[in-house]
Amino acid sequence: MYRIVLAVVITAALALLTGTVGAETHAPRIQQRENRQQQRIEQGEQGGGLTRSESARLEAQQVKISRNEQQMASDGSLSTAERKKLTREQNRANRAVYRKQHNQRTATGQ
């Protein structure tokens, strides 16, 4: 189980790293927010506020947002509607990170 979760986390991190290079020029604010959320997930893992499965789900959610951003920016720019959609997705992910960090589950006391 640990190896599967580790593989998912590593895959998600690699996807985020490869996806951020081209996306930065199209939407720097969106990219900054993705990076901050990624840091929050990592801090939750290190601090014990997130279980492995919680962090894996949150990572997968971030990968999905990153892929959506890449797909939307494939024509060279993001429209206002696309930016709004990405913002809604990020808001949803932000709430998920908060809820997972503040539930009663911890990495040490599952």
Backbone bond lengths (Angstrom), bond angles and torsions (degrees), N, CA, C in turn:
res aa  C-N    CA-C-N  psi(-1)  N-CA   C-N-CA  omega(-1)  CA-C   N-CA-C  phi
1 M - - - 1.455 - - 1.528 110.08 -
2 Y 1.339 115.76 -44.11 1.457 120.38 -179.28 1.520 110.64 -60.57
3 R 1.324 116.70 -40.71 1.460 120.29 -178.69 1.526 111.49 -65.95
4 I 1.320 116.34 -36.43 1.462 119.96 178.92 1.521 110.00 -65.79
5 V 1.317 116.21 -46.75 1.465 120.44 179.89 1.519 109.88 -63.41
6 L 1.310 117.03 -42.70 1.462 120.76 178.37 1.527 110.88 -61.36
7 A 1.313 116.76 -41.59 1.464 120.46 178.93 1.526 111.02 -64.25
8 V 1.328 116.83 -40.01 1.466 120.55 178.51 1.523 110.20 -64.28
9 V 1.321 116.69 -43.50 1.464 120.95 -178.70 1.530 110.38 -65.11
10 I 1.309 116.50 -43.74 1.468 120.12 179.75 1.525 110.41 -64.86
11 T 1.323 116.93 -43.30 1.461 120.58 178.28 1.521 110.89 -61.73
12 A 1.318 116.12 -42.27 1.468 120.06 179.55 1.524 110.81 -64.34
13 A 1.312 116.60 -42.42 1.462 120.04 179.78 1.525 110.84 -63.76
14 L 1.317 116.77 -42.41 1.463 120.02 178.53 1.528 111.11 -65.02
15 A 1.304 116.30 -40.36 1.467 119.64 179.38 1.522 110.38 -64.61
16 L 1.319 116.38 -38.84 1.459 119.60 178.11 1.525 111.01 -66.10
17 L 1.324 115.91 -42.24 1.458 119.10 -179.54 1.517 112.03 -65.00
18 T 1.308 117.03 -43.66 1.455 119.55 -179.41 1.518 111.61 -72.58
19 G 1.302 117.74 -30.42 1.454 121.20 -178.73 1.504 113.60 -79.72
20 T 1.319 118.12 -20.17 1.455 119.53 -175.16 1.516 113.07 -81.45
21 V 1.296 118.39 -21.87 1.457 120.33 -175.18 1.519 111.01 -63.16
22 G 1.309 118.54 -50.58 1.450 120.88 -178.58 1.513 113.67 -78.36
23 A 1.307 117.74 -26.01 1.460 121.14 -174.53 1.519 112.69 -78.55
24 E 1.313 118.20 -21.36 1.452 120.70 -174.73 1.520 112.79 -60.61
25 T 1.303 117.38 -35.62 1.455 119.33 -177.28 1.523 112.04 -75.09
26 H 1.316 118.43 -20.44 1.452 121.58 -177.07 1.520 112.87 -88.66
27 A 1.299 117.76 -37.68 1.457 120.58 -174.73 1.532 110.61 -149.51
28 P 1.320 117.36 78.82 1.467 118.74 -176.40 1.521 113.75 -62.67
29 R 1.328 118.64 -35.66 1.472 119.90 178.82 1.511 111.56 -66.10
30 I 1.314 116.05 -41.46 1.459 120.15 178.71 1.523 109.22 -63.36
31 Q 1.325 115.80 -41.70 1.462 120.24 179.52 1.526 111.30 -64.84
32 Q 1.316 117.22 -42.05 1.471 120.44 178.17 1.520 110.45 -59.87
33 R 1.312 115.71 -41.96 1.455 119.44 -178.29 1.525 110.70 -66.81
34 E 1.330 117.16 -41.13 1.464 120.24 176.38 1.525 110.36 -59.34
35 N 1.329 116.38 -42.96 1.469 119.98 179.38 1.520 111.53 -63.44
36 R 1.336 116.95 -42.16 1.475 119.59 178.56 1.523 111.33 -63.31
37 Q 1.323 116.65 -41.72 1.460 119.38 179.26 1.523 110.82 -65.96
38 Q 1.321 116.25 -37.79 1.461 119.96 176.62 1.525 110.47 -61.67
39 Q 1.327 117.25 -41.99 1.464 121.49 177.65 1.523 110.88 -62.79
40 R 1.317 116.91 -40.92 1.468 120.29 178.88 1.521 111.24 -62.37
41 I 1.324 116.95 -39.81 1.463 120.32 178.04 1.524 109.87 -64.23
42 E 1.325 116.90 -45.31 1.465 120.86 179.36 1.525 111.18 -62.28
43 Q 1.331 116.91 -41.62 1.464 120.24 178.44 1.523 110.54 -64.41
44 G 1.319 116.82 -38.86 1.461 120.45 177.54 1.516 112.13 -63.59
45 E 1.323 115.95 -38.35 1.469 120.33 176.70 1.523 110.72 -64.86
46 Q 1.326 115.73 -48.82 1.459 120.44 -176.91 1.517 111.78 -67.32
47 G 1.317 117.09 -36.40 1.456 121.07 -178.36 1.515 113.64 -81.18
48 G 1.322 117.08 -9.31 1.454 120.68 178.69 1.520 113.58 87.09
49 G 1.311 118.26 4.68 1.455 121.60 -179.94 1.514 113.48 -78.29
50 L 1.321 116.80 -16.14 1.462 121.95 178.61 1.524 109.91 -121.17
51 T 1.304 115.69 137.31 1.455 119.52 173.61 1.527 108.15 -79.12
52 R 1.312 116.40 169.36 1.467 120.14 179.31 1.521 111.25 -61.80
53 S 1.318 116.07 -43.31 1.467 118.67 -178.28 1.525 111.14 -68.18
54 E 1.320 117.85 -37.40 1.459 120.35 176.99 1.525 110.94 -62.64
55 S 1.318 115.63 -46.60 1.471 118.38 -178.86 1.521 110.64 -66.37
56 A 1.319 118.43 -35.01 1.466 120.81 178.20 1.525 110.52 -64.22
57 R 1.329 117.21 -41.57 1.465 120.39 178.14 1.528 111.29 -65.19
58 L 1.323 115.53 -42.24 1.461 119.33 179.55 1.527 111.13 -65.61
59 E 1.321 116.34 -38.83 1.468 120.81 176.65 1.529 110.24 -62.30
60 A 1.326 116.29 -43.57 1.461 120.33 179.45 1.531 110.71 -62.19
61 Q 1.317 116.37 -37.87 1.458 120.75 177.65 1.532 110.51 -64.02
62 Q 1.321 116.90 -40.23 1.458 120.83 178.16 1.527 111.12 -66.09
63 V 1.325 116.99 -38.49 1.466 120.92 177.82 1.522 110.03 -63.09
64 K 1.323 116.64 -40.98 1.463 120.72 179.06 1.531 110.69 -61.96
65 I 1.316 116.97 -43.37 1.467 120.78 178.48 1.528 109.98 -62.94
66 S 1.306 116.28 -42.93 1.462 120.72 179.68 1.527 111.30 -62.61
67 R 1.317 116.49 -42.35 1.469 120.13 178.28 1.526 110.89 -64.67
68 N 1.328 116.48 -41.76 1.459 119.80 177.47 1.528 110.57 -60.36
69 E 1.321 115.59 -42.26 1.461 119.93 179.28 1.528 110.63 -62.00
70 Q 1.320 116.83 -45.34 1.464 120.52 178.91 1.516 111.51 -59.88
71 Q 1.319 115.50 -44.14 1.454 120.13 -178.66 1.529 110.65 -65.00
72 M 1.322 116.52 -42.67 1.457 120.36 -179.54 1.532 111.60 -67.02
73 A 1.323 116.69 -34.08 1.461 121.15 -177.24 1.531 112.18 -88.10
74 S 1.303 117.84 3.35 1.464 120.37 -176.16 1.526 112.56 -64.40
75 D 1.329 117.08 -22.50 1.467 119.40 178.55 1.525 112.37 -86.96
76 G 1.306 117.52 2.42 1.455 121.49 175.78 1.513 115.29 108.57
77 S 1.322 118.14 -16.23 1.462 120.21 178.58 1.523 110.03 -156.50
78 L 1.320 114.67 166.89 1.454 121.14 176.87 1.526 108.54 -107.98
79 S 1.314 115.84 130.28 1.464 119.36 176.70 1.529 108.80 -78.25
80 T 1.298 115.90 169.70 1.464 120.79 178.58 1.520 110.46 -61.33
81 A 1.322 117.03 -42.01 1.465 120.82 179.37 1.533 111.02 -63.67
82 E 1.326 116.28 -39.28 1.472 119.62 179.04 1.523 110.74 -67.12
83 R 1.312 116.99 -40.19 1.470 120.23 177.27 1.525 111.12 -62.44
84 K 1.328 116.09 -41.79 1.466 119.98 178.67 1.522 110.79 -63.10
85 K 1.324 116.44 -41.22 1.462 119.74 179.28 1.524 110.85 -63.66
86 L 1.322 116.68 -43.89 1.466 120.13 178.13 1.529 110.94 -63.51
87 T 1.321 116.82 -38.38 1.468 120.51 178.24 1.524 110.23 -63.62
88 R 1.328 117.68 -42.21 1.477 120.56 177.33 1.526 110.74 -62.00
89 E 1.325 116.57 -42.81 1.468 120.17 178.68 1.526 110.41 -62.72
90 Q 1.321 116.21 -41.13 1.463 119.28 179.56 1.527 111.27 -68.78
91 N 1.318 117.74 -36.85 1.464 120.38 176.05 1.523 110.36 -61.09
92 R 1.320 115.63 -43.86 1.466 120.74 178.68 1.537 110.27 -62.10
93 A 1.317 116.58 -43.77 1.469 120.89 179.37 1.527 110.55 -65.55
94 N 1.325 116.85 -39.03 1.453 121.17 178.86 1.529 110.71 -60.49
95 R 1.325 115.93 -45.25 1.472 119.59 178.40 1.523 110.90 -64.23
96 A 1.327 116.67 -37.77 1.467 119.67 179.37 1.525 111.01 -64.24
97 V 1.322 117.21 -41.75 1.470 120.38 178.03 1.516 109.67 -61.52
98 Y 1.311 116.88 -45.87 1.469 120.41 -179.65 1.532 110.60 -60.85
99 R 1.331 116.58 -48.62 1.471 119.77 -178.39 1.519 111.57 -60.82
100 K 1.327 116.55 -43.28 1.468 119.53 -178.78 1.531 111.51 -66.97
101 Q 1.320 116.85 -36.59 1.466 119.47 -179.92 1.526 112.12 -72.15
102 H 1.328 117.02 -25.53 1.454 120.08 -174.70 1.522 113.74 -108.65
103 N 1.322 117.79 11.61 1.461 118.36 173.49 1.531 108.28 -82.48
104 Q 1.278 116.93 179.82 1.467 119.99 -174.48 1.522 113.57 -84.04
105 R 1.322 117.43 -1.32 1.465 119.95 179.20 1.524 109.26 -85.43
106 T 1.316 115.25 137.94 1.458 120.54 175.43 1.526 108.28 -131.58
107 A 1.311 115.39 160.86 1.460 119.45 -178.60 1.518 111.03 -66.94
108 T 1.322 117.94 -28.51 1.469 120.07 -178.32 1.518 112.45 -89.73
109 G 1.310 117.37 -28.01 1.467 119.54 -175.56 1.508 113.63 -118.46
110 Q 1.319 117.49 46.31 1.454 121.00 -179.03 1.482 107.49 -62.25
